[in-house]
Amino acid sequence: GYFVREGEYSYFPLVPWMIFPIMGYWVGMLYRRMDDRKRFAVLSLVVGAATMVICETVLFIMGQPHAVTNTAWVGDVDYYALSFWNVICACGLICLEMAIAFGIMTLTKGELNWIFRDMSKNVMEMFLTHWLLVSPLFLVLIHVKNIWVNMLIAAAVLVVTFLLVELWTRKIKKRATRI
């Protein structure tokens, strides 16, 4: 029960989370090989929307916690317990996010490309800073069940994370030029 979910107390949360970096590498390779970025965004939108609808329907029928509307938080052991369907639903959500990011970049005619470039370039700093902010917030706001409030909180934390990483990297660059 250490690596496969058998119960709340014998569950190693790393295993179901491993799909996300694997998916990131796979999608990154696919993105770099595709010549038509618009087609990639439309494909992401279709795959993400279909996945979300199917997974949410299956989770609703099975009576399991919904990946988008319920956090699946296991309070007794303090971790986010992902089921197979939660992982698939989260992958669909990531596909939707990629399509939305492409839409934002297209609508702003490249004015915001530097933000996405810096987020990609500083992915490790973004990850670490994000979880340093999210972990305490999550413990405080864990009982918020409203999906719209959660989305606003997530957007605000992402903006704060980006700004902190930008400040940090500029400080590091300034220090490097003095040396």
Disulfide bonds with the S-S distance in Angstrom:
none
